[in-house]
Amino acid sequence: MIVVQVKDGENIERALKKFKRKFEKTGVIKELRERQSYTKPSMRRREEKKRAIYKQQLREKSE
């Protein structure tokens, strides 16, 4: 359970922002989206490889 301490006089929007940040760090939404559809392990590896190549190309361009 996520608990956000709200101080007296603290803005409710700020408390909501803290809650959203903590909730995002738990990874619940990410896991839920991953479970909506099955991806084969070979496809997952292929996507990871594509992502790694893209990141490497970006680093090489910046240098």
Buried (B, 14 or more C-beta within 10 A) or exposed (E): EEEBEEEEEEEEEEBEEBBEEEEEEEEEEEEEEEEEEEEEEEEEEEEEEEEEEEEEEEEEEEE
